[in-house]
Amino acid sequence: MVAASSAAVGAPLVLAACGGADELEERSGANDPDLLNAILAQHLAVEEAAGQINDTVEPAVSAAAGLIRIRTDSIALLEGFIAEQDATATTEPTELTEAESPPEGLALQLQDSIDTSLEAIGSLSAAAYRQAVHRFITEDAAALAAMRSVLGGEIVPDAFVFGAPATQEEGG
């Protein structure tokens, strides 16, 4: 399962992290705090969604949720990156995605986290930031694949099949 998700993660992330020549010229550190805070807010929301899964669910669901229940390392890393930029890290998660059950909510929140990270990764100015976000996407994809496998869904994250969702400005 993890091997399948890792293979699915590879190509789209490498392409998203590289960016074209024009995109590389447009990268500046000015937007980094906002981009990193958006990713941090998603991490906090994923952690909150995972916390809503209790021992009454199937052991397989609980085990899959355990993959991301504690995100202290990635949250601390994001907070450190934001502090490097002399900015304040958010302490508020994004609003949780509505779902019929906590496991489904966690799966949807993981997908949102992946989408946000994919949207931001190419615009981050520092290679260290992009590498960390790449790792976060990989971790979220592995956890999402595990959750979807347990829930009976397609294990490949939507963003890897369809691309990141269009924003209001782009097409919506």
C-alpha positions in Angstrom: 0.0 0.0 0.0 2.7 2.5 1.0 4.8 1.4 -2.1 1.8 2.1 -4.3 1.3 5.5 -2.8 5.0 6.3 -3.0 5.1 5.5 -6.7 2.0 7.6 -7.3 3.6 10.5 -5.5 6.9 10.6 -7.3 6.3 12.1 -10.8 3.7 14.8 -10.0 5.7 16.1 -7.1 9.0 16.2 -8.9 7.3 18.2 -11.7 5.5 20.5 -9.2 8.6 21.2 -7.2 10.8 22.0 -10.3 8.7 24.7 -12.0 9.4 26.2 -15.3 12.0 28.9 -16.1 9.4 31.7 -15.7 8.2 30.3 -12.4 11.7 30.1 -11.0 12.2 33.8 -11.8 8.9 34.7 -10.0 9.8 33.0 -6.7 10.5 35.4 -3.9 10.5 35.0 -0.2 7.8 37.6 0.2 5.0 35.1 -0.1 6.7 32.3 1.9 5.1 33.1 5.3 1.6 33.1 3.8 2.2 29.9 1.9 3.8 28.1 4.8 1.0 29.3 7.1 -1.6 27.8 4.7 0.2 24.5 4.8 0.5 24.7 8.6 -3.2 25.4 9.0 -3.9 22.3 6.9 -1.5 20.2 9.1 -3.3 21.4 12.2 -6.7 20.5 10.6 -5.4 17.0 9.7 -4.2 16.6 13.3 -7.6 17.7 14.6 -9.5 15.4 12.2 -7.3 12.4 13.2 -8.0 13.2 16.8 -11.7 12.7 16.2 -11.1 9.1 15.4 -11.5 7.1 18.5 -11.3 3.5 19.6 -14.8 2.6 18.5 -13.9 2.4 14.8 -12.4 -0.6 13.2 -8.8 -1.4 14.2 -7.7 -0.9 10.6 -9.1 2.6 10.5 -7.6 3.4 13.8 -4.2 2.1 12.6 -4.4 4.1 9.4 -5.3 7.3 11.4 -2.4 6.6 13.6 -0.1 7.3 10.7 -0.8 11.0 11.1 -2.3 11.5 14.5 0.8 13.2 15.9 2.3 15.6 13.4 4.5 17.5 15.9 7.7 17.2 13.9 6.2 18.7 10.7 4.2 21.3 12.6 7.4 22.4 14.5 9.4 22.5 11.2 6.8 24.7 9.6 6.7 27.0 12.6 10.5 27.3 12.4 10.4 28.1 8.7 7.8 30.8 9.4 9.9 32.2 12.3 12.9 32.4 10.0 10.8 34.8 7.9 10.1 37.0 11.0 6.5 36.1 10.7 4.0 34.6 13.1 2.9 31.0 12.7 -0.8 30.4 12.8 -2.3 28.4 15.6 -5.7 27.9 14.0 -6.5 24.9 11.7 -8.4 25.4 8.6 -12.1 24.7 8.9 -12.6 20.9 8.8 -14.1 19.5 5.7 -17.6 18.2 6.4 -18.0 14.4 6.1 -20.4 11.7 7.1 -17.9 10.0 9.5 -14.6 10.9 11.2 -12.6 8.4 9.1 -14.1 10.0 5.9 -13.5 13.4 7.3 -9.8 12.5 7.9 -9.5 11.2 4.3 -11.0 14.4 2.9 -8.8 16.6 5.2 -5.7 14.8 4.0 -6.8 15.4 0.4 -7.2 19.1 1.2 -3.7 19.2 2.8 -2.2 17.6 -0.3 -4.0 20.1 -2.5 -2.8 23.1 -0.5 0.8 21.8 -0.4 0.8 21.1 -4.2 -0.5 24.6 -4.9 2.2 26.2 -2.7 5.3 24.1 -3.4 6.3 25.6 -6.7 6.1 29.2 -5.3 8.3 28.7 -2.2 11.6 30.5 -2.6 13.9 28.2 -0.6 14.8 24.7 -1.6 14.6 23.6 2.0 11.0 24.7 2.2 10.1 22.9 -1.0 11.9 19.7 0.1 10.0 19.7 3.4 6.7 20.3 1.7 7.5 17.5 -0.7 8.0 15.2 2.3 4.7 16.4 3.8 2.9 15.6 0.6 4.4 12.1 0.5 3.5 11.5 4.1 -0.1 12.7 3.6 -0.4 10.6 0.4 0.7 7.5 2.3 -1.8 8.2 5.1 -4.5 8.9 2.6 -3.8 5.7 0.6 -4.0 3.8 3.9 -7.3 5.5 4.9 -8.8 5.0 1.4 -7.8 1.4 1.3 -9.5 0.8 4.6 -12.6 2.8 3.6 -12.7 1.0 0.2 -11.9 3.9 -2.1 -9.3 4.6 -4.8 -5.9 4.9 -3.0 -4.3 7.4 -5.3 -5.0 11.0 -4.1 -7.2 13.0 -6.5 -4.6 15.7 -7.0 -2.2 13.2 -8.6 -4.9 12.1 -11.0 -6.7 15.4 -11.8 -4.1 18.0 -10.7 -4.6 20.6 -8.0 -8.1 22.1 -8.0 -8.6 25.4 -9.9 -8.9 28.5 -7.8 -11.7 31.0 -8.2 -9.3 33.3 -10.2 -8.2 30.5 -12.6 -11.3 28.8 -13.6 -14.0 28.8 -11.1 
